Amino acid sequence: MKKIFGKISALAKFLLSQYIVRYAISSVIAFLIDYALTLLLNYLFVDVLHIKFGMEIAMLAAWLVSSNVNFNVNRYFVFRDSSPYFWAYMKYYGLAVFTFVFKSYVFIELLTRVCKLDIAIAKPIAETVMFVVTYIVQKLLVFTKKKKPGSPASESDAGAAENEKTTSEIDVQTQETENRYE
């Protein structure tokens, strides 16, 4: 029982950590842009212009806009990354292309064409599934260098150093809690 409590406590601390909250905000912003553009362009391409692959074109165009917004919000707001812009951008788009292809051309196609769900329902389902996967990959592989306290890049974010300290303290407390209940 104590082991389960420790795991639940560690999970709760992770879910309430600053990174996951900022990542959730970033993801919601990108999702709203992507969702609105997908529905608007899908209506235009499929219902108005009757383009054969209109849904796929709509999803690609909406993704190009929303993923660019998402990259910049994640880089500067979520992970506060200071690695060279070009390389972070390349790594992000490697991940983004993979997740876009999987989500759009496998998962959403399956939900809309096989399961006969409307795109307005299928898209949020697919986005929800990909949320956790992309967070972990971005944190581990894409945005790897944190801004150093006192550097010009972090002076605009006065709380960055304090937030990093708080996250480290939470990590230590989480580990201590897990050790106590094992």
C-alpha positions in Angstrom: 0.0 0.0 0.0 2.8 2.4 0.9 4.5 1.7 -2.5 1.3 2.5 -4.3 0.9 5.8 -2.3 4.5 6.7 -3.2 3.9 6.1 -6.9 0.6 8.1 -6.8 2.4 10.9 -5.0 5.2 11.0 -7.5 2.7 11.0 -10.4 0.8 13.9 -8.8 3.9 15.9 -8.3 5.0 15.3 -11.9 1.5 16.3 -13.3 1.6 19.5 -11.3 5.2 20.4 -12.2 5.9 23.6 -14.0 7.0 21.8 -17.2 3.9 19.8 -17.7 1.6 22.7 -17.0 3.5 25.0 -19.5 3.6 22.2 -22.0 -0.1 21.7 -21.6 -0.7 25.4 -22.3 1.5 25.3 -25.3 -0.2 22.2 -26.6 -3.7 23.7 -26.1 -2.6 26.8 -28.1 -1.2 24.7 -30.9 -4.2 22.4 -30.9 -6.7 25.3 -31.1 -4.8 26.8 -34.0 -4.5 23.4 -35.7 -8.1 22.4 -35.0 -9.6 25.7 -36.2 -7.6 25.8 -39.4 -8.2 22.1 -40.1 -12.0 22.5 -39.8 -12.0 25.8 -41.8 -9.7 24.5 -44.6 -11.5 21.1 -44.7 -14.8 22.9 -45.2 -13.2 25.0 -48.0 -11.3 22.2 -49.8 -13.9 19.4 -49.3 -17.3 21.0 -49.1 -16.8 24.1 -51.3 -14.1 23.2 -53.8 -14.6 19.4 -53.8 -10.9 18.6 -53.9 -10.3 14.9 -53.8 -7.7 14.9 -51.0 -9.1 18.0 -49.4 -9.0 16.7 -45.8 -5.3 15.7 -46.1 -4.4 19.1 -47.6 -6.3 20.9 -44.9 -4.5 18.9 -42.2 -1.1 19.5 -43.7 -1.7 23.3 -44.1 -3.0 23.6 -40.6 -0.2 21.6 -39.2 2.5 23.8 -40.9 1.1 26.8 -39.1 0.4 25.3 -35.7 3.7 23.4 -35.5 5.7 26.5 -36.1 3.9 28.3 -33.3 4.3 25.2 -31.1 8.0 25.0 -31.7 8.6 28.6 -30.7 6.3 28.5 -27.6 8.0 25.2 -26.5 11.5 26.6 -27.1 11.0 29.9 -25.2 8.2 29.3 -22.8 8.1 25.6 -21.9 11.6 24.3 -21.9 13.5 27.6 -22.0 16.0 26.1 -24.4 19.3 27.9 -25.4 20.7 25.4 -27.9 21.3 26.7 -31.4 18.0 27.6 -33.0 18.7 25.7 -36.3 19.5 22.4 -34.6 16.6 22.6 -32.2 14.4 23.4 -35.1 15.7 20.4 -37.1 15.2 18.0 -34.2 11.8 19.3 -33.5 10.6 19.0 -37.1 12.0 15.4 -37.3 9.8 14.6 -34.3 6.9 16.7 -35.7 7.0 15.1 -39.1 6.9 11.6 -37.6 4.0 12.5 -35.2 2.1 14.4 -37.9 2.4 11.5 -40.4 1.4 8.9 -37.7 -1.4 11.1 -36.3 -2.8 12.4 -39.5 -2.3 9.6 -42.0 -2.6 6.6 -39.8 -4.7 7.5 -36.7 -7.0 10.1 -38.1 -7.5 8.2 -41.3 -8.3 5.1 -39.3 -10.8 7.0 -37.1 -12.5 8.8 -40.0 -12.4 6.2 -42.8 -12.7 2.9 -40.9 -14.5 3.9 -37.7 -16.6 6.5 -39.6 -16.0 9.2 -37.0 -16.3 12.8 -38.1 -13.0 14.7 -38.3 -14.3 17.1 -35.6 -14.2 14.1 -33.2 -11.3 12.1 -34.6 -8.8 15.0 -34.4 -9.1 15.6 -30.6 -8.8 11.9 -29.9 -5.6 11.7 -32.0 -4.2 14.9 -30.4 -4.8 13.6 -26.9 -3.0 10.3 -27.6 0.0 12.1 -29.0 0.3 14.7 -26.2 2.2 12.5 -23.7 4.5 10.9 -26.3 5.7 14.2 -27.8 6.2 15.8 -24.4 8.6 13.0 -23.3 10.5 13.0 -26.6 10.8 16.8 -26.7 12.0 17.0 -23.1 14.6 14.2 -23.6 15.8 14.8 -27.2 14.8 18.2 -28.6 15.1 20.9 -26.0 18.1 19.8 -24.0 20.0 23.0 -23.0 18.5 25.2 -20.3 19.2 28.9 -20.2 21.7 29.7 -17.5 20.5 32.1 -14.7 21.9 35.6 -15.3 22.4 35.1 -19.0 20.9 37.8 -21.3 18.5 35.2 -22.7 17.0 34.5 -19.2 16.9 38.0 -17.8 13.5 38.5 -19.4 12.3 35.6 -17.4 13.1 36.6 -13.8 11.5 33.5 -12.4 13.4 31.0 -14.5 16.2 30.3 -12.0 13.7 30.0 -9.2 11.5 27.7 -11.2 14.5 25.4 -12.1 15.3 25.2 -8.4 11.7 24.4 -7.5 11.7 21.6 -10.1 14.9 20.1 -8.8 13.5 20.2 -5.3 10.3 18.5 -6.5 12.4 15.8 -8.2 14.4 15.2 -5.0 11.3 15.1 -2.9 9.6 12.7 -5.3 12.6 10.4 -5.1 12.7 10.6 -1.3 9.0 9.8 -1.2 9.4 6.8 -3.5 12.3 5.5 -1.5 10.4 5.9 1.8 7.4 3.8 0.5 9.3 1.0 -1.2 
